[in-house]
Amino acid sequence: MDLAAFRALEPLCWRAPSAHNTQPWRLRYEPEAIHVGWEATRTLPVADPTGRDLRLSLGAFVETCLIVAADAGLRLEYVADHDERHRRVGRLRPAPHRYPTPFRTTDVWERRTHRGRFVGGPAPDTLAAVDALARQAGGGVRAVPQPGRLGVLLRAADRRLYADPAVVAELRRWLRLDPTHPDYHADGLSDRCLGLSRPAAAGLRAALAAYPLLRPLGLPRLLAATDAPLARGGAVLVLVAPADLDQPGQVEFGRVLLRIWLAWHTAGLAAHPLSQLIDVTATRTGLGALLDVAPERLVHVARVGRPTRPSPRSARRLGTVRQP
């Protein structure tokens, strides 16, 4: 197995998406396989207590590795070997054929999360295509039919999360609101990627620094009212998983999620995750009622549309490479 060839591709594989851009994945090289696991320090135990977003991110990373390797002519396959105790999900090993995928490394490189304005949402044929990708794995993609009701749920979710000191402390750990932050170019959520102006970023930093004092005075409600992503256009789409999806199944569904994100990208679209809607039990239940779907089957929510301007590239902690 040509380990050196794959190592050279690692910075491209790191373009996989992850919650709060924590980049939790870890690779361990052995002569006959590359083991895929995660770092406990790069998880979100408060915001993601069940590990759902972690496992979706790991699945997206696995799929990214396979796409990048295939485009480079490397023959790899993924073998699941999920072990929570030892923090591993599986391994990449030599295969007789290249991984079959319609996507290229350029798709991985150019895909963006976009929190700005959208013009319209996915065309019916694009929505049908991503729904078919999810249905192949026993799930589906559903559009939220009542945007007004969704806005109420979104504000409620934001208020609930901002009211939790532990959630806010964890969020602050991953915010990069000042270019002088030591990890600004490595990981986390930067002011640029959040679409914040310098004054807005400075205001958010000040508000969060004074959180213990301002929380009883209504800061959570103010922060929840500050952002209105639904007013910036696009359609809100929900990834629905099969019933009783177990932990290894969540990793596999993360692979499906990456294919869906790349399908949106190749159609000229971008996504803005709205995970808070399913992170809060009450709003997850409300969203399930809107879709007539069991709440536990909702695994990912995003606002999707055609960006009105280029999206900034999020930071990565593993080196940089030239655009392929």
C-alpha positions in Angstrom: 0.0 0.0 0.0 1.4 3.4 -1.0 1.1 5.2 2.3 3.3 8.1 1.1 0.9 8.8 -1.8 -2.1 9.0 0.5 -0.3 11.1 3.1 0.4 13.7 0.3 -3.4 13.9 -0.2 -4.3 14.4 3.5 -4.7 18.2 3.4 -7.4 17.7 0.7 -9.2 15.1 2.8 -9.2 17.6 5.7 -11.7 19.6 3.6 -14.5 17.4 5.0 -17.1 19.3 7.1 -17.5 19.0 10.8 -19.6 20.7 13.5 -18.0 23.9 14.7 -15.1 23.0 12.3 -13.5 21.0 15.1 -11.9 18.5 12.5 -12.1 15.6 15.0 -10.8 12.8 12.7 -7.5 11.1 13.2 -5.6 8.7 10.9 -3.2 6.0 12.1 -1.0 4.5 9.4 0.0 0.8 9.4 1.6 -1.2 6.6 -1.7 -2.8 5.4 -4.3 -0.2 6.4 -5.0 3.3 7.5 -7.2 3.4 10.6 -9.8 6.2 11.0 -10.6 7.4 14.5 -11.2 10.6 16.4 -9.6 12.8 19.0 -11.7 13.3 22.2 -10.4 16.8 22.6 -12.1 17.8 19.3 -15.6 16.6 20.2 -18.5 18.7 21.5 -19.7 16.8 24.6 -22.1 19.6 25.5 -23.6 20.6 22.2 -23.4 17.0 20.8 -23.9 14.8 23.8 -25.0 11.7 21.9 -22.2 12.0 19.4 -24.5 12.3 16.4 -22.7 15.2 14.7 -19.3 13.6 15.5 -20.2 10.4 13.7 -21.8 12.2 10.8 -18.5 14.2 10.5 -16.4 11.1 10.6 -18.5 9.5 7.9 -18.1 12.6 5.8 -14.4 12.4 6.3 -14.3 8.7 5.2 -16.2 9.6 2.1 -13.9 12.5 1.4 -10.8 10.2 1.7 -12.3 7.7 -0.7 -13.2 10.4 -3.3 -9.8 12.1 -3.1 -7.9 8.8 -3.3 -10.0 7.6 -6.3 -9.4 10.8 -8.2 -5.6 10.4 -7.6 -5.7 6.8 -9.0 -5.4 5.1 -5.6 -7.4 2.0 -5.0 -8.9 2.1 -1.5 -12.0 0.8 0.2 -13.5 1.4 3.6 -14.1 -1.3 6.1 -16.3 -0.4 9.1 -14.9 -1.4 12.5 -16.7 0.9 15.0 -15.4 1.0 18.5 -16.5 3.8 20.8 -14.1 2.8 23.6 -11.0 3.0 21.4 -12.4 5.9 19.4 -12.3 4.4 15.9 -14.8 3.9 13.1 -12.9 1.7 10.6 -10.0 1.5 8.2 -9.0 2.3 4.7 -7.3 -0.6 2.9 -6.2 -1.6 -0.6 -8.9 -2.6 -3.0 -9.0 -4.3 -6.4 -10.7 -1.2 -8.0 -10.9 2.5 -7.5 -13.9 3.7 -5.4 -16.8 4.4 -7.7 -18.0 8.0 -7.3 -19.2 10.8 -9.6 -17.3 13.4 -7.6 -13.8 14.7 -8.0 -11.2 16.3 -5.7 -12.1 19.7 -7.1 -15.6 19.2 -5.7 -14.2 18.5 -2.3 -11.9 21.5 -2.5 -14.5 24.0 -3.7 -17.4 23.0 -1.6 -18.3 25.7 1.0 -20.6 26.3 3.9 -22.4 29.6 3.2 -24.2 31.7 5.8 -25.0 34.6 3.6 -27.8 35.3 1.2 -29.2 32.8 -1.3 -31.2 33.3 -4.5 -33.8 30.6 -4.6 -33.4 27.0 -3.5 -32.8 23.7 -5.2 -34.6 23.0 -8.4 -37.0 20.1 -8.3 -34.7 17.7 -10.2 -31.8 18.5 -7.8 -34.1 17.9 -4.8 -35.2 14.6 -6.3 -31.5 13.6 -6.9 -30.4 14.2 -3.4 -33.6 12.5 -2.0 -32.6 9.5 -4.2 -29.1 9.5 -2.6 -30.6 9.3 0.8 -33.2 6.7 -0.2 -30.5 4.4 -1.3 -29.4 4.3 2.4 -33.0 3.9 3.7 -33.6 7.6 4.4 -34.8 10.7 2.5 -34.5 14.4 2.1 -37.5 16.6 3.0 -38.2 20.3 2.4 -39.8 22.1 5.4 -43.3 23.2 4.2 -44.0 26.0 6.7 -41.2 28.6 6.9 -43.2 30.8 9.3 -43.5 28.0 11.8 -39.9 27.1 11.3 -38.8 30.6 12.2 -40.5 30.3 15.6 -38.8 26.9 16.2 -35.4 28.4 15.2 -35.6 31.3 17.5 -36.7 29.0 20.3 -33.8 26.7 19.7 -31.3 29.6 19.7 -32.7 31.0 22.9 -32.5 27.6 24.6 -28.9 27.1 23.6 -27.8 30.6 24.4 -29.4 30.2 27.9 -27.1 27.3 28.7 -23.8 28.5 30.1 -22.1 25.1 29.3 -23.2 25.4 25.6 -22.0 29.0 25.4 -18.6 28.1 27.0 -18.1 25.3 24.5 -19.1 27.6 21.6 -16.6 30.3 22.8 -13.9 27.7 22.7 -14.4 27.2 19.0 -15.1 30.8 17.9 -12.4 32.6 16.1 -13.7 36.2 16.0 -10.4 38.0 15.8 -7.6 37.3 13.2 -5.1 37.5 16.0 -6.5 34.3 17.6 -3.7 31.7 17.6 -6.0 29.1 15.9 -7.7 31.5 13.4 -6.1 29.8 10.4 -6.4 26.3 11.9 -9.9 25.4 12.9 -13.1 26.7 14.5 -15.7 29.2 13.4 -14.1 32.4 12.1 -15.8 35.8 11.8 -15.4 35.6 8.0 -17.1 32.2 7.8 -19.9 33.4 10.1 -20.4 36.4 7.8 -19.7 38.9 10.6 -18.3 42.4 10.0 -15.4 43.5 12.2 -17.8 45.6 14.4 -20.3 42.8 14.6 -17.5 40.3 15.6 -16.2 42.7 18.2 -19.7 43.1 19.6 -20.2 39.4 19.8 -16.9 38.9 21.6 -17.8 41.6 24.1 -21.3 40.1 24.7 -19.9 36.6 25.3 -17.2 37.9 27.5 -19.8 39.5 29.7 -22.1 36.5 29.5 -22.3 35.7 33.2 -23.4 39.2 34.0 -25.7 39.7 31.0 -27.4 36.3 30.9 -29.9 37.1 33.6 -30.6 40.4 31.9 -31.9 38.8 28.7 -28.7 38.2 26.6 -29.9 34.8 25.3 -33.0 36.3 23.9 -31.1 39.2 22.3 -28.5 36.9 20.7 -31.3 34.6 19.4 -33.0 37.6 17.8 -29.8 39.1 16.3 -29.5 36.4 13.6 -32.3 35.7 11.1 -30.9 33.1 8.6 -34.3 32.3 7.1 -34.6 35.9 5.9 -31.5 35.3 3.8 -33.3 33.0 1.4 -33.0 29.4 0.3 -35.0 26.3 1.2 -34.6 24.4 4.5 -34.0 20.7 3.8 -33.9 17.9 6.4 -32.0 14.7 6.1 -34.2 11.9 7.4 -32.4 8.7 8.5 -33.8 5.1 8.7 -35.5 4.2 11.9 -33.3 2.9 14.7 -30.1 4.1 13.2 -27.2 2.8 15.4 -23.8 4.4 15.9 -22.0 2.7 13.0 -25.1 3.5 10.9 -24.7 7.2 11.7 -21.1 7.1 10.4 -22.4 5.5 7.2 -25.1 8.2 7.0 -22.3 10.8 7.3 -21.0 9.4 4.0 -24.4 9.9 2.5 -24.5 13.4 3.9 -21.2 14.3 2.2 -22.5 13.0 -1.2 -25.6 15.2 -0.7 -23.5 18.2 0.1 -21.3 17.6 -3.0 -24.4 17.1 -5.2 -25.6 20.5 -4.0 -22.2 22.0 -4.8 -22.1 20.5 -8.3 -25.6 22.0 -8.9 -24.2 25.5 -8.0 -25.7 25.4 -4.5 -24.3 25.8 -1.0 -25.6 24.8 2.5 -25.9 26.6 5.9 -26.4 24.0 8.7 -29.1 24.7 11.2 -28.3 21.9 13.6 -29.8 23.8 16.6 -33.2 22.8 15.4 -32.5 19.2 16.2 -30.1 19.8 19.1 -33.0 21.0 21.3 -35.6 18.3 22.2 -38.6 20.6 22.0 -37.8 22.1 18.6 -36.7 18.7 17.2 -40.2 17.4 18.2 -41.8 20.4 16.6 -39.8 20.0 13.4 -40.8 16.3 13.3 -44.4 17.3 13.6 -44.1 19.7 10.6 -42.6 16.9 8.5 -44.8 14.1 10.0 -41.6 12.2 10.7 -40.5 10.7 14.0 -38.1 13.2 15.6 -35.4 10.7 16.3 -35.0 10.2 12.5 -34.0 13.8 11.9 -30.2 13.9 11.6 -29.3 17.0 9.7 -31.0 20.4 8.8 -29.6 23.0 6.4 -30.7 26.1 4.5 -29.8 25.5 0.9 -29.7 27.8 -2.1 -27.6 29.6 -4.7 -25.1 32.0 -3.0 -25.2 35.6 -4.1 -21.4 36.0 -3.6 -18.4 33.7 -3.1 -18.2 32.0 0.3 -15.0 32.2 2.4 -13.0 29.1 2.8 -13.0 27.7 6.3 -9.6 27.1 8.1 -8.0 23.7 8.3 -5.4 22.6 10.8 -3.5 20.2 8.5 -1.3 22.2 6.2 -2.4 23.8 2.9 -2.2 22.6 -0.7 -2.7 24.3 -4.0 -6.1 24.0 -5.7 -6.2 20.7 -7.6 
